Amino acid sequence: MVNIEPIRVEVEREADGRILASVPELPGVMAYGAVEEEAVRKVKSIALQVLADMIESGEEVPESLRVLFAA
């Protein structure tokens, strides 16, 4: 598996047992999983798509995530 850094992921367990992972630097980017690894994998995938869309549309990428796209 590829480790995608520096995307910071916060993880919490919901009352029903599901795991919720979110990316604080990208409001609204979150994903559920049955286990932590699944939730983190899903949310990183979503975050990369959101970042790609931001770049494509000319939006400003959060400073903390710009290193992902440095040449």
Phi and psi restraints in degrees (range 20) as a CNS / XPLOR table:
assign (resid 1 and name C) (resid 2 and name N)
       (resid 2 and name CA) (resid 2 and name C) 1.0 -88.3 20.0 2
assign (resid 2 and name N) (resid 2 and name CA)
       (resid 2 and name C) (resid 3 and name N) 1.0 133.9 20.0 2
assign (resid 2 and name C) (resid 3 and name N)
       (resid 3 and name CA) (resid 3 and name C) 1.0 -94.1 20.0 2
assign (resid 3 and name N) (resid 3 and name CA)
       (resid 3 and name C) (resid 4 and name N) 1.0 113.7 20.0 2
assign (resid 3 and name C) (resid 4 and name N)
       (resid 4 and name CA) (resid 4 and name C) 1.0 -96.0 20.0 2
assign (resid 4 and name N) (resid 4 and name CA)
       (resid 4 and name C) (resid 5 and name N) 1.0 108.0 20.0 2
assign (resid 4 and name C) (resid 5 and name N)
       (resid 5 and name CA) (resid 5 and name C) 1.0 -120.5 20.0 2
assign (resid 5 and name N) (resid 5 and name CA)
       (resid 5 and name C) (resid 6 and name N) 1.0 151.4 20.0 2
assign (resid 5 and name C) (resid 6 and name N)
       (resid 6 and name CA) (resid 6 and name C) 1.0 -100.9 20.0 2
assign (resid 6 and name N) (resid 6 and name CA)
       (resid 6 and name C) (resid 7 and name N) 1.0 33.5 20.0 2
assign (resid 6 and name C) (resid 7 and name N)
       (resid 7 and name CA) (resid 7 and name C) 1.0 -66.3 20.0 2
assign (resid 7 and name N) (resid 7 and name CA)
       (resid 7 and name C) (resid 8 and name N) 1.0 114.7 20.0 2
assign (resid 7 and name C) (resid 8 and name N)
       (resid 8 and name CA) (resid 8 and name C) 1.0 -87.4 20.0 2
assign (resid 8 and name N) (resid 8 and name CA)
       (resid 8 and name C) (resid 9 and name N) 1.0 126.7 20.0 2
assign (resid 8 and name C) (resid 9 and name N)
       (resid 9 and name CA) (resid 9 and name C) 1.0 -117.7 20.0 2
assign (resid 9 and name N) (resid 9 and name CA)
       (resid 9 and name C) (resid 10 and name N) 1.0 131.6 20.0 2
assign (resid 9 and name C) (resid 10 and name N)
       (resid 10 and name CA) (resid 10 and name C) 1.0 -102.4 20.0 2
assign (resid 10 and name N) (resid 10 and name CA)
       (resid 10 and name C) (resid 11 and name N) 1.0 139.5 20.0 2
assign (resid 10 and name C) (resid 11 and name N)
       (resid 11 and name CA) (resid 11 and name C) 1.0 -126.4 20.0 2
assign (resid 11 and name N) (resid 11 and name CA)
       (resid 11 and name C) (resid 12 and name N) 1.0 136.7 20.0 2
assign (resid 11 and name C) (resid 12 and name N)
       (resid 12 and name CA) (resid 12 and name C) 1.0 -144.8 20.0 2
assign (resid 12 and name N) (resid 12 and name CA)
       (resid 12 and name C) (resid 13 and name N) 1.0 152.5 20.0 2
assign (resid 12 and name C) (resid 13 and name N)
       (resid 13 and name CA) (resid 13 and name C) 1.0 -96.6 20.0 2
assign (resid 13 and name N) (resid 13 and name CA)
       (resid 13 and name C) (resid 14 and name N) 1.0 127.9 20.0 2
assign (resid 13 and name C) (resid 14 and name N)
       (resid 14 and name CA) (resid 14 and name C) 1.0 -78.5 20.0 2
assign (resid 14 and name N) (resid 14 and name CA)
       (resid 14 and name C) (resid 15 and name N) 1.0 164.6 20.0 2
assign (resid 14 and name C) (resid 15 and name N)
       (resid 15 and name CA) (resid 15 and name C) 1.0 -59.7 20.0 2
assign (resid 15 and name N) (resid 15 and name CA)
       (resid 15 and name C) (resid 16 and name N) 1.0 -29.1 20.0 2
assign (resid 15 and name C) (resid 16 and name N)
       (resid 16 and name CA) (resid 16 and name C) 1.0 -86.7 20.0 2
assign (resid 16 and name N) (resid 16 and name CA)
       (resid 16 and name C) (resid 17 and name N) 1.0 4.2 20.0 2
assign (resid 16 and name C) (resid 17 and name N)
       (resid 17 and name CA) (resid 17 and name C) 1.0 97.0 20.0 2
assign (resid 17 and name N) (resid 17 and name CA)
       (resid 17 and name C) (resid 18 and name N) 1.0 -15.1 20.0 2
assign (resid 17 and name C) (resid 18 and name N)
       (resid 18 and name CA) (resid 18 and name C) 1.0 -68.9 20.0 2
assign (resid 18 and name N) (resid 18 and name CA)
       (resid 18 and name C) (resid 19 and name N) 1.0 155.1 20.0 2
assign (resid 18 and name C) (resid 19 and name N)
       (resid 19 and name CA) (resid 19 and name C) 1.0 -102.1 20.0 2
assign (resid 19 and name N) (resid 19 and name CA)
       (resid 19 and name C) (resid 20 and name N) 1.0 130.6 20.0 2
assign (resid 19 and name C) (resid 20 and name N)
       (resid 20 and name CA) (resid 20 and name C) 1.0 -111.1 20.0 2
assign (resid 20 and name N) (resid 20 and name CA)
       (resid 20 and name C) (resid 21 and name N) 1.0 123.9 20.0 2
assign (resid 20 and name C) (resid 21 and name N)
       (resid 21 and name CA) (resid 21 and name C) 1.0 -113.3 20.0 2
assign (resid 21 and name N) (resid 21 and name CA)
       (resid 21 and name C) (resid 22 and name N) 1.0 138.9 20.0 2
assign (resid 21 and name C) (resid 22 and name N)
       (resid 22 and name CA) (resid 22 and name C) 1.0 -139.6 20.0 2
assign (resid 22 and name N) (resid 22 and name CA)
       (resid 22 and name C) (resid 23 and name N) 1.0 159.8 20.0 2
assign (resid 22 and name C) (resid 23 and name N)
       (resid 23 and name CA) (resid 23 and name C) 1.0 -113.7 20.0 2
assign (resid 23 and name N) (resid 23 and name CA)
       (resid 23 and name C) (resid 24 and name N) 1.0 104.8 20.0 2
assign (resid 23 and name C) (resid 24 and name N)
       (resid 24 and name CA) (resid 24 and name C) 1.0 -56.8 20.0 2
assign (resid 24 and name N) (resid 24 and name CA)
       (resid 24 and name C) (resid 25 and name N) 1.0 -33.8 20.0 2
assign (resid 24 and name C) (resid 25 and name N)
       (resid 25 and name CA) (resid 25 and name C) 1.0 -72.4 20.0 2
assign (resid 25 and name N) (resid 25 and name CA)
       (resid 25 and name C) (resid 26 and name N) 1.0 -13.8 20.0 2
assign (resid 25 and name C) (resid 26 and name N)
       (resid 26 and name CA) (resid 26 and name C) 1.0 -126.4 20.0 2
assign (resid 26 and name N) (resid 26 and name CA)
       (resid 26 and name C) (resid 27 and name N) 1.0 85.4 20.0 2
assign (resid 26 and name C) (resid 27 and name N)
       (resid 27 and name CA) (resid 27 and name C) 1.0 -52.1 20.0 2
assign (resid 27 and name N) (resid 27 and name CA)
       (resid 27 and name C) (resid 28 and name N) 1.0 134.4 20.0 2
assign (resid 27 and name C) (resid 28 and name N)
       (resid 28 and name CA) (resid 28 and name C) 1.0 90.4 20.0 2
assign (resid 28 and name N) (resid 28 and name CA)
       (resid 28 and name C) (resid 29 and name N) 1.0 -9.4 20.0 2
assign (resid 28 and name C) (resid 29 and name N)
       (resid 29 and name CA) (resid 29 and name C) 1.0 -87.1 20.0 2
assign (resid 29 and name N) (resid 29 and name CA)
       (resid 29 and name C) (resid 30 and name N) 1.0 105.8 20.0 2
assign (resid 29 and name C) (resid 30 and name N)
       (resid 30 and name CA) (resid 30 and name C) 1.0 -151.1 20.0 2
assign (resid 30 and name N) (resid 30 and name CA)
       (resid 30 and name C) (resid 31 and name N) 1.0 159.3 20.0 2
assign (resid 30 and name C) (resid 31 and name N)
       (resid 31 and name CA) (resid 31 and name C) 1.0 -153.7 20.0 2
assign (resid 31 and name N) (resid 31 and name CA)
       (resid 31 and name C) (resid 32 and name N) 1.0 148.4 20.0 2
assign (resid 31 and name C) (resid 32 and name N)
       (resid 32 and name CA) (resid 32 and name C) 1.0 -100.8 20.0 2
assign (resid 32 and name N) (resid 32 and name CA)
       (resid 32 and name C) (resid 33 and name N) 1.0 152.5 20.0 2
assign (resid 32 and name C) (resid 33 and name N)
       (resid 33 and name CA) (resid 33 and name C) 1.0 -151.1 20.0 2
assign (resid 33 and name N) (resid 33 and name CA)
       (resid 33 and name C) (resid 34 and name N) 1.0 160.7 20.0 2
assign (resid 33 and name C) (resid 34 and name N)
       (resid 34 and name CA) (resid 34 and name C) 1.0 -72.6 20.0 2
assign (resid 34 and name N) (resid 34 and name CA)
       (resid 34 and name C) (resid 35 and name N) 1.0 -30.6 20.0 2
assign (resid 34 and name C) (resid 35 and name N)
       (resid 35 and name CA) (resid 35 and name C) 1.0 -131.5 20.0 2
assign (resid 35 and name N) (resid 35 and name CA)
       (resid 35 and name C) (resid 36 and name N) 1.0 161.8 20.0 2
assign (resid 35 and name C) (resid 36 and name N)
       (resid 36 and name CA) (resid 36 and name C) 1.0 -57.1 20.0 2
assign (resid 36 and name N) (resid 36 and name CA)
       (resid 36 and name C) (resid 37 and name N) 1.0 -45.0 20.0 2
assign (resid 36 and name C) (resid 37 and name N)
       (resid 37 and name CA) (resid 37 and name C) 1.0 -59.9 20.0 2
assign (resid 37 and name N) (resid 37 and name CA)
       (resid 37 and name C) (resid 38 and name N) 1.0 -39.6 20.0 2
assign (resid 37 and name C) (resid 38 and name N)
       (resid 38 and name CA) (resid 38 and name C) 1.0 -66.0 20.0 2
assign (resid 38 and name N) (resid 38 and name CA)
       (resid 38 and name C) (resid 39 and name N) 1.0 -46.2 20.0 2
assign (resid 38 and name C) (resid 39 and name N)
       (resid 39 and name CA) (resid 39 and name C) 1.0 -63.0 20.0 2
assign (resid 39 and name N) (resid 39 and name CA)
       (resid 39 and name C) (resid 40 and name N) 1.0 -42.3 20.0 2
assign (resid 39 and name C) (resid 40 and name N)
       (resid 40 and name CA) (resid 40 and name C) 1.0 -65.9 20.0 2
assign (resid 40 and name N) (resid 40 and name CA)
       (resid 40 and name C) (resid 41 and name N) 1.0 -43.8 20.0 2
assign (resid 40 and name C) (resid 41 and name N)
       (resid 41 and name CA) (resid 41 and name C) 1.0 -59.4 20.0 2
assign (resid 41 and name N) (resid 41 and name CA)
       (resid 41 and name C) (resid 42 and name N) 1.0 -45.9 20.0 2
assign (resid 41 and name C) (resid 42 and name N)
       (resid 42 and name CA) (resid 42 and name C) 1.0 -63.5 20.0 2
assign (resid 42 and name N) (resid 42 and name CA)
       (resid 42 and name C) (resid 43 and name N) 1.0 -45.9 20.0 2
assign (resid 42 and name C) (resid 43 and name N)
       (resid 43 and name CA) (resid 43 and name C) 1.0 -69.1 20.0 2
assign (resid 43 and name N) (resid 43 and name CA)
       (resid 43 and name C) (resid 44 and name N) 1.0 -33.5 20.0 2
assign (resid 43 and name C) (resid 44 and name N)
       (resid 44 and name CA) (resid 44 and name C) 1.0 -67.3 20.0 2
assign (resid 44 and name N) (resid 44 and name CA)
       (resid 44 and name C) (resid 45 and name N) 1.0 -37.1 20.0 2
assign (resid 44 and name C) (resid 45 and name N)
       (resid 45 and name CA) (resid 45 and name C) 1.0 -62.8 20.0 2
assign (resid 45 and name N) (resid 45 and name CA)
       (resid 45 and name C) (resid 46 and name N) 1.0 -45.4 20.0 2
assign (resid 45 and name C) (resid 46 and name N)
       (resid 46 and name CA) (resid 46 and name C) 1.0 -63.7 20.0 2
assign (resid 46 and name N) (resid 46 and name CA)
       (resid 46 and name C) (resid 47 and name N) 1.0 -43.6 20.0 2
assign (resid 46 and name C) (resid 47 and name N)
       (resid 47 and name CA) (resid 47 and name C) 1.0 -60.3 20.0 2
assign (resid 47 and name N) (resid 47 and name CA)
       (resid 47 and name C) (resid 48 and name N) 1.0 -42.3 20.0 2
assign (resid 47 and name C) (resid 48 and name N)
       (resid 48 and name CA) (resid 48 and name C) 1.0 -64.3 20.0 2
assign (resid 48 and name N) (resid 48 and name CA)
       (resid 48 and name C) (resid 49 and name N) 1.0 -37.9 20.0 2
assign (resid 48 and name C) (resid 49 and name N)
       (resid 49 and name CA) (resid 49 and name C) 1.0 -66.5 20.0 2
assign (resid 49 and name N) (resid 49 and name CA)
       (resid 49 and name C) (resid 50 and name N) 1.0 -42.6 20.0 2
assign (resid 49 and name C) (resid 50 and name N)
       (resid 50 and name CA) (resid 50 and name C) 1.0 -62.2 20.0 2
assign (resid 50 and name N) (resid 50 and name CA)
       (resid 50 and name C) (resid 51 and name N) 1.0 -44.4 20.0 2
assign (resid 50 and name C) (resid 51 and name N)
       (resid 51 and name CA) (resid 51 and name C) 1.0 -63.0 20.0 2
assign (resid 51 and name N) (resid 51 and name CA)
       (resid 51 and name C) (resid 52 and name N) 1.0 -42.0 20.0 2
assign (resid 51 and name C) (resid 52 and name N)
       (resid 52 and name CA) (resid 52 and name C) 1.0 -61.4 20.0 2
assign (resid 52 and name N) (resid 52 and name CA)
       (resid 52 and name C) (resid 53 and name N) 1.0 -42.0 20.0 2
assign (resid 52 and name C) (resid 53 and name N)
       (resid 53 and name CA) (resid 53 and name C) 1.0 -64.5 20.0 2
assign (resid 53 and name N) (resid 53 and name CA)
       (resid 53 and name C) (resid 54 and name N) 1.0 -39.1 20.0 2
assign (resid 53 and name C) (resid 54 and name N)
       (resid 54 and name CA) (resid 54 and name C) 1.0 -62.3 20.0 2
assign (resid 54 and name N) (resid 54 and name CA)
       (resid 54 and name C) (resid 55 and name N) 1.0 -44.9 20.0 2
assign (resid 54 and name C) (resid 55 and name N)
       (resid 55 and name CA) (resid 55 and name C) 1.0 -63.7 20.0 2
assign (resid 55 and name N) (resid 55 and name CA)
       (resid 55 and name C) (resid 56 and name N) 1.0 -45.5 20.0 2
assign (resid 55 and name C) (resid 56 and name N)
       (resid 56 and name CA) (resid 56 and name C) 1.0 -60.6 20.0 2
assign (resid 56 and name N) (resid 56 and name CA)
       (resid 56 and name C) (resid 57 and name N) 1.0 -36.9 20.0 2
assign (resid 56 and name C) (resid 57 and name N)
       (resid 57 and name CA) (resid 57 and name C) 1.0 -91.0 20.0 2
assign (resid 57 and name N) (resid 57 and name CA)
       (resid 57 and name C) (resid 58 and name N) 1.0 1.7 20.0 2
assign (resid 57 and name C) (resid 58 and name N)
       (resid 58 and name CA) (resid 58 and name C) 1.0 82.8 20.0 2
assign (resid 58 and name N) (resid 58 and name CA)
       (resid 58 and name C) (resid 59 and name N) 1.0 12.2 20.0 2
assign (resid 58 and name C) (resid 59 and name N)
       (resid 59 and name CA) (resid 59 and name C) 1.0 -75.1 20.0 2
assign (resid 59 and name N) (resid 59 and name CA)
       (resid 59 and name C) (resid 60 and name N) 1.0 157.1 20.0 2
assign (resid 59 and name C) (resid 60 and name N)
       (resid 60 and name CA) (resid 60 and name C) 1.0 -76.5 20.0 2
assign (resid 60 and name N) (resid 60 and name CA)
       (resid 60 and name C) (resid 61 and name N) 1.0 126.3 20.0 2
assign (resid 60 and name C) (resid 61 and name N)
       (resid 61 and name CA) (resid 61 and name C) 1.0 -83.8 20.0 2
assign (resid 61 and name N) (resid 61 and name CA)
       (resid 61 and name C) (resid 62 and name N) 1.0 136.1 20.0 2
assign (resid 61 and name C) (resid 62 and name N)
       (resid 62 and name CA) (resid 62 and name C) 1.0 -52.3 20.0 2
assign (resid 62 and name N) (resid 62 and name CA)
       (resid 62 and name C) (resid 63 and name N) 1.0 136.9 20.0 2
assign (resid 62 and name C) (resid 63 and name N)
       (resid 63 and name CA) (resid 63 and name C) 1.0 -50.2 20.0 2
assign (resid 63 and name N) (resid 63 and name CA)
       (resid 63 and name C) (resid 64 and name N) 1.0 -43.2 20.0 2
assign (resid 63 and name C) (resid 64 and name N)
       (resid 64 and name CA) (resid 64 and name C) 1.0 -65.7 20.0 2
assign (resid 64 and name N) (resid 64 and name CA)
       (resid 64 and name C) (resid 65 and name N) 1.0 -16.7 20.0 2
assign (resid 64 and name C) (resid 65 and name N)
       (resid 65 and name CA) (resid 65 and name C) 1.0 -107.0 20.0 2
assign (resid 65 and name N) (resid 65 and name CA)
       (resid 65 and name C) (resid 66 and name N) 1.0 -2.6 20.0 2
assign (resid 65 and name C) (resid 66 and name N)
       (resid 66 and name CA) (resid 66 and name C) 1.0 -63.9 20.0 2
assign (resid 66 and name N) (resid 66 and name CA)
       (resid 66 and name C) (resid 67 and name N) 1.0 -27.5 20.0 2
assign (resid 66 and name C) (resid 67 and name N)
       (resid 67 and name CA) (resid 67 and name C) 1.0 -61.1 20.0 2
assign (resid 67 and name N) (resid 67 and name CA)
       (resid 67 and name C) (resid 68 and name N) 1.0 -24.1 20.0 2
assign (resid 67 and name C) (resid 68 and name N)
       (resid 68 and name CA) (resid 68 and name C) 1.0 -62.0 20.0 2
assign (resid 68 and name N) (resid 68 and name CA)
       (resid 68 and name C) (resid 69 and name N) 1.0 -26.3 20.0 2
assign (resid 68 and name C) (resid 69 and name N)
       (resid 69 and name CA) (resid 69 and name C) 1.0 -114.1 20.0 2
assign (resid 69 and name N) (resid 69 and name CA)
       (resid 69 and name C) (resid 70 and name N) 1.0 10.5 20.0 2
assign (resid 69 and name C) (resid 70 and name N)
       (resid 70 and name CA) (resid 70 and name C) 1.0 -70.1 20.0 2
assign (resid 70 and name N) (resid 70 and name CA)
       (resid 70 and name C) (resid 71 and name N) 1.0 141.5 20.0 2
